[in-house]
Amino acid sequence: MKCVDDFRLKFGKQELVPIMIGGMGVDISTAELALEAARLGGVGHISDAMIKTVADRRFNTKFVKNKLQQYKFNVANSDKSVVQFNLGEVAEATRMHVASTMEAKRGNGLIFVNCMEKLTMNAPKETLRVRLQAALDAGIDGITLAAGLHLGSFALIEDHPRFRDAKLGIIVSSLRALQLFLRKTARTNRLPDYVVVEGPLAGGHLGFGMDWAQYDLATIVAEIRDWLRAEQLDIPLIPAGGIFTGSDAVSFLENGAAAVQVATRFTVARECGLPADVQQEYFKASEDQIEVNQVSPTGYPMRMLSNSPAIGSGIRPNCEAYGYLLDANGSCSYITAYNREVAAHPGVKRVSVKDKTCLCTHMRNFDCWTCGHYTYRLKDTTHRLDDGSYQQLTAEHIFHDYQYSTDNRIALPARATG
Ligand SMILES: Cc1cc2nc3c(=O)[nH]c(=O)nc-3n(C[C@H](O)[C@H](O)[C@H](O)COP(=O)(O)O)c2cc1C
């Protein structure tokens, strides 16, 4: 009976444990979590989502406060086009986050940054270029291009000295998306070093429509694998989404995957950025509480717990402080939805907005409980304590459980004492 440890992810001469912890935005996949994956010989991700907020928390900088100060005059204005990011500060915050993480790295593994194209930041191309370049400047091992087709992203960094030495990968949910990416980036004469194939059971935003349930990860992976073989392209494939046990991972590795990307199991790790009380909500969740909805202003369906405080909240848009989802024209569908509700309920102090959410604010406050489909199984991965709460795990325990378990078993942690 094979286990994950019988396989290795190979990047050139480098061999890694084939477990990649996926990026989880706005510091849910913290530096501490990514560092554990690297120390244990796998791949960890940090994320550059809402990088200024993350830098403020980690380094006591005042990026958010200063931006709000600068644009305070615009708070009541529904036109947010003046609210621009200072590119120098985006670069500085990114460099701080990446460099301090890389300096702390121990062990043989790698640390990548998850970079979502849908964070359009009121100037999509310029801000993305700065984010990618700053991460490379600061010594990141690799970049995973996420939440978008990224048709122009390689071109944004092709002149960077590390363009050919850093590992660059992309997340796709279909063969078509991969084909398009390869066609549009062919001119840069560089293939991705890996492709994460994310299926419909993943956490965060989904690369599917509301018909996500009709798709199946193994089928998509097989289709992409067969096409790559036919084209004689040797690119490591890394399936993601609903891989809950070591045995789930082995079945993909035996079918030609180079590694697996996992996230949900790690949302209840001590090193994860979710506050402990929110982690208890993840543990407690029942299957009928896991929903895919359309409240994200990105336009992508998103999976989350149905009791997330973000759902139905009608807070005033916070773009002067954040503004990560403003499109190239300074618009965000939450602003439109919020204004509609305010106009429909004159005199009401706190409106409720049901169709969209202010994702920046709620992700920043850990009030949007995005999660993978199998979150309802997390309670089976630990002990229920005498007070009714669930015992938090360590990233090392979860990583080793993926690495060594067989027979679909999940090893429980040593019971906490005291
Ligand atoms: C809490 C949470 C947040 C996530 N945030 C992001 C993100 O910011 N960017 C991204 O590309 N994927 C994100 N994902 C997807 C994961 O990186 C990963 O590919 C996927 O969840 C793997 O499936 P699993 O959770 O079933 O293991 C997130 C997943 C979770 C559970």
The ligand as a Gaussian input file, in Angstrom:
#p B3LYP/6-31G(d) Opt

LIG

0 1
 C       -9.700000      29.388000       3.413000
 C       -9.245000      29.261000       1.984000
 C       -8.799000      30.375000       1.299000
 C       -8.335000      30.261000      -0.020000
 N       -7.845000      31.362000      -0.657000
 C       -7.288000      31.226000      -1.870000
 C       -6.632000      32.336000      -2.481000
 O       -6.536000      33.419000      -1.906000
 N       -6.106000      32.156000      -3.722000
 C       -6.169000      30.952000      -4.366000
 O       -5.678000      30.846000      -5.489000
 N       -6.766000      29.893000      -3.800000
 C       -7.298000      30.004000      -2.566000
 N       -7.839000      28.899000      -1.962000
 C       -7.767000      27.584000      -2.661000
 C       -6.590000      26.753000      -2.138000
 O       -5.355000      27.377000      -2.384000
 C       -6.540000      25.327000      -2.702000
 O       -6.210000      25.285000      -4.062000
 C       -7.815000      24.513000      -2.509000
 O       -8.597000      24.957000      -1.446000
 C       -7.444000      23.059000      -2.315000
 O       -8.551000      22.285000      -2.002000
 P       -8.847000      21.798000      -0.504000
 O       -9.095000      23.028000       0.293000
 O      -10.042000      20.920000      -0.647000
 O       -7.635000      21.040000      -0.006000
 C       -8.332000      28.999000      -0.655000
 C       -8.795000      27.886000       0.057000
 C       -9.236000      27.992000       1.358000
 C       -9.703000      26.761000       2.084000

